[in-house]
Amino acid sequence: MPKLVLVRHGQSFWNLQNRFTGWVDVPLTEKGKEEAFKAGELLKDIRFQVAYTSDLSRAQDTLKIILEVIGLNIPVIKNQALNERDYGDLTGLNKDRAREKYGKEIVHLWRRSYDIPPPNGESLKDTAARTIPFLERAILGDIAIGNNVLVVAHGNSNRSIVMHLENLGPDEIVKVELPTGQPIVYDLDENGKVLNKEIRHLD
């Protein structure tokens, strides 16, 4: 049975600084590179045929490190459908300062509701609206022909995929946290139905 593995990119500089990142191209920290290396070590038992990633370098660099550790040279497909959620006017802001500026309750609502976007940004629902169609036509297309697929993307684009695969509702997915660098391994049938799920912890 084919495997679909989701990995959120390793820690970025703005993750470290507790800032909203979104579509800004922020590089990995040394810890982020180490997380990618550990993820690669945890995935050495899987022979992937293809990998998908976003248009952003922190995801691409995480994927590159993982493939180097595994020792694979496979096709890599990059698409902005897998980009992080666009945080709009919050982009670049420290999360504590955002709470001071806009109020604790409204920032919590923007971050943790399913369908309420920050000003000029995307909600998780908006992110899913571009991620899930790409999952269905491209990524699950590889699963349908038996390929093992590695997806290295972002917290919210990967949460959209988790929501779809596990048939979670809006109230359930907003509670799901995806740590940086941690692989989630799904065994799927050819129709994309989840047969088994395994979380591989970095520590």
RAHU-V504124 format. One record per residue. PHI is phi in whole degrees, 0 to 359 (999 if undefined). PSI is psi in degrees with one decimal (none if undefined). D_CENTER is the distance of its C-alpha to the mean C-alpha in Angstrom with 2 decimals. Layout:
PHI;PSI;D_CENTER
PHI;PSI;D_CENTER
This chain:
999;139.9;22.70
289;153.6;19.57
246;141.0;16.39
241;120.4;12.78
246;127.2;10.54
253;132.1;6.80
227;126.5;5.99
283;139.8;4.13
308;158.7;6.78
294;169.1;10.16
305;131.9;12.03
259;169.8;13.11
299;-37.4;16.62
283;-27.1;15.79
300;-45.9;13.76
300;-37.8;17.02
271;5.8;19.14
60;43.1;17.49
247;150.0;17.04
290;126.5;15.03
257;-56.7;13.19
63;-129.8;11.79
270;2.1;12.83
289;138.3;15.07
274;87.9;14.79
258;131.9;14.99
284;167.0;15.49
287;148.7;14.57
278;174.1;17.13
298;-38.3;19.16
297;-38.8;17.43
298;-40.7;14.04
295;-38.3;15.86
294;-39.2;17.34
297;-40.4;14.15
297;-41.3;13.12
299;-45.5;16.72
296;-38.9;16.67
299;-42.3;13.66
300;-42.4;15.77
299;-37.8;18.76
286;-15.3;17.25
249;12.8;16.47
295;-18.9;19.89
277;-6.0;21.27
251;129.8;19.16
262;100.3;20.39
281;147.2;17.74
259;-22.2;19.26
203;152.9;16.49
229;148.7;13.05
236;144.9;10.71
209;177.2;8.81
270;-174.4;8.92
277;1.0;12.18
256;139.5;11.38
294;-30.4;13.00
295;-33.3;10.92
284;-43.6;8.30
298;-41.3;11.50
291;-36.8;13.43
299;-45.8;11.24
299;-43.7;11.51
301;-44.1;15.16
296;-44.5;15.95
302;-46.9;14.61
294;-36.1;16.71
297;-41.8;19.60
294;-42.8;19.71
290;-29.9;19.71
86;38.2;22.20
245;142.1;20.80
237;96.5;21.43
231;163.9;19.74
300;137.3;18.84
239;123.7;15.64
251;122.6;14.71
252;133.5;13.16
208;137.4;12.66
289;-9.2;12.01
300;-24.0;11.09
264;5.5;7.46
298;158.8;8.10
299;160.5;7.28
303;137.5;9.88
279;117.0;13.29
273;4.6;15.12
57;-126.7;18.44
291;-12.9;21.32
277;-15.1;19.33
304;126.5;17.61
90;-15.9;18.97
283;138.3;20.69
297;137.8;20.84
295;-34.4;19.83
292;-40.1;23.32
292;-34.2;25.04
298;-39.5;23.21
295;-37.7;24.64
294;-38.9;28.01
285;-44.8;27.93
254;-18.5;26.79
106;139.0;27.50
301;-43.2;25.57
292;-42.2;25.55
289;-36.8;24.30
294;-40.0;21.40
299;-40.4;20.43
297;-45.7;20.78
298;-39.6;18.59
283;-37.3;15.77
246;-5.4;16.22
279;163.6;17.85
275;-37.0;16.35
232;15.5;18.43
250;108.9;19.90
276;155.3;18.47
290;165.0;19.55
305;125.7;22.32
63;22.6;21.44
234;-166.3;17.73
249;145.2;15.38
274;171.9;15.05
298;-35.6;12.26
300;-41.7;14.77
295;-41.6;14.87
298;-45.4;11.18
298;-32.1;11.53
295;-23.6;14.74
257;-26.8;13.34
282;-45.3;10.24
294;-42.0;12.34
300;-36.5;15.35
292;-40.1;13.60
303;-47.5;12.25
292;-42.4;15.86
274;-30.8;17.78
254;-62.2;16.05
295;-49.0;13.73
288;-17.5;16.02
296;-38.5;18.89
291;-40.7;18.30
300;-39.8;18.11
298;-27.4;21.38
261;11.8;23.17
92;9.4;22.21
282;142.3;19.69
278;129.9;17.27
238;132.1;13.86
251;125.0;11.14
243;117.4;7.71
246;110.2;6.11
220;-129.1;3.63
227;168.8;2.77
306;-49.0;4.20
275;-34.3;5.88
293;-39.0;4.90
291;-35.4;3.47
298;-36.9;6.57
300;-41.9;8.44
293;-43.8;8.34
302;-44.5;9.40
303;-45.0;11.93
292;-48.3;13.32
295;-38.5;13.69
262;5.2;15.21
54;45.5;17.18
274;147.3;16.36
274;168.5;18.16
305;-38.7;17.25
290;-25.5;18.97
277;-43.2;17.06
291;-29.6;13.40
292;-15.1;14.14
267;-6.7;15.14
278;126.5;12.04
249;134.9;10.63
243;105.0;7.81
296;150.7;9.52
297;135.9;8.66
81;-6.7;9.42
273;119.0;10.04
284;138.9;10.09
245;121.6;10.41
252;118.1;13.11
253;134.3;14.38
265;125.6;17.85
239;156.4;18.43
272;178.7;21.65
293;-14.9;22.26
265;3.5;21.66
87;10.3;18.11
281;135.3;19.46
284;124.1;17.97
259;-28.3;20.76
200;149.1;19.23
228;134.4;16.19
225;128.9;16.08
261;125.1;14.10
256;112.3;15.07
277;141.2;15.69
291;-32.1;16.02
255;none;19.37
